[in-house]
Amino acid sequence: QLYILVTNLKRSIENDGRVIELNNIEKDLENNTTIKVLSFKMDNACREYNDILKIYPSDSPIAKQYLSKLHEAKKELDKLDIVKKYNKSYRLVKEMYDEINKQLFYPFSGFNCKKR
């Protein structure tokens, strides 16, 4: 009985328009050369910033310089329409999962075991 309920929930999620849209956008992102280039640029900036933090404190001028480079790379990626569309779609799916989680597990949220 529980298996059937879980399987039905899984199918319902997979067939939800929000999930389908997000999956389609993800495919578009994976095939977009501009996204790949800008993601690579952002990943490199992130690695460089993390490497600098191994040597310098985060409030040092050089660390701030690398952090600024990382912010610029992220901003360049985030300004693309397809990324904005993805982020909006992702938020909708996340809200759906949050609601499912709330409905399934909220009754147990106040539960705790007491030692005797």
C-alpha positions in Angstrom: 0.0 0.0 0.0 2.7 2.5 0.9 4.8 1.5 -2.1 1.8 2.3 -4.4 1.3 5.7 -2.7 5.0 6.6 -3.1 5.0 5.4 -6.7 2.0 7.5 -7.4 3.6 10.5 -5.8 6.7 10.0 -7.8 4.7 9.8 -11.0 2.7 12.9 -10.1 5.9 14.9 -9.5 7.5 13.7 -12.7 4.4 14.7 -14.7 4.0 18.1 -13.0 4.3 20.9 -15.5 6.8 22.8 -13.3 9.1 19.8 -13.2 8.8 19.1 -16.9 9.6 22.8 -17.6 12.6 22.8 -15.3 13.9 19.6 -17.0 13.5 21.1 -20.4 15.3 24.3 -19.4 18.1 22.2 -17.9 18.6 20.4 -21.2 18.7 23.8 -23.0 21.4 25.0 -20.5 23.5 21.9 -21.0 23.5 22.5 -24.8 24.2 26.2 -24.6 27.8 27.1 -25.4 27.6 30.6 -23.8 26.4 29.0 -20.6 29.3 26.5 -20.7 31.9 29.3 -21.2 30.5 31.5 -18.5 30.1 28.6 -16.1 33.7 27.7 -16.7 34.7 31.3 -16.1 32.7 31.4 -12.8 34.1 28.0 -11.7 37.7 29.3 -12.3 37.0 32.5 -10.4 35.5 30.5 -7.5 38.6 28.2 -7.4 40.9 31.1 -7.5 39.1 32.8 -4.7 39.1 29.7 -2.5 42.8 29.3 -3.2 43.5 32.9 -2.1 41.5 32.3 1.1 44.0 29.5 1.9 46.7 32.1 2.1 45.0 35.5 2.9 42.1 36.4 5.2 38.8 37.2 3.5 39.1 40.9 4.5 42.5 41.3 2.8 42.6 43.5 -0.3 43.7 40.7 -2.5 40.9 38.4 -1.3 38.4 41.2 -1.9 39.8 41.6 -5.5 39.3 37.9 -6.2 35.8 38.0 -4.6 34.9 40.9 -6.9 36.1 38.8 -9.9 33.9 36.0 -8.7 30.9 38.3 -8.3 31.4 39.7 -11.8 31.5 36.2 -13.3 28.3 35.2 -11.5 26.6 38.4 -12.5 27.5 37.8 -16.1 26.0 34.4 -16.0 22.9 35.5 -14.1 22.0 38.2 -16.5 21.3 35.8 -19.3 17.6 35.2 -20.0 17.8 31.5 -20.0 19.4 31.6 -16.5 16.7 33.9 -15.3 14.1 31.5 -16.7 15.9 28.6 -15.0 16.0 30.3 -11.6 12.3 31.2 -11.8 11.4 27.6 -12.7 13.7 26.2 -10.1 12.0 28.3 -7.4 8.6 27.0 -8.4 9.8 23.4 -8.2 11.5 24.0 -4.9 8.3 25.5 -3.5 6.4 22.4 -4.6 8.9 20.1 -2.9 8.8 22.3 0.2 5.0 21.9 0.3 5.2 18.1 -0.2 7.8 17.9 2.6 5.6 20.0 4.9 2.6 17.8 4.2 4.4 14.6 4.7 6.6 15.4 7.6 5.1 18.3 9.5 3.1 15.9 11.8 6.4 14.5 13.0 8.2 17.8 13.4 7.4 18.1 17.1 8.1 14.5 18.0 11.0 13.7 20.3 11.9 10.6 22.2 12.2 11.0 26.0 14.5 8.9 28.0 12.9 7.0 30.9 
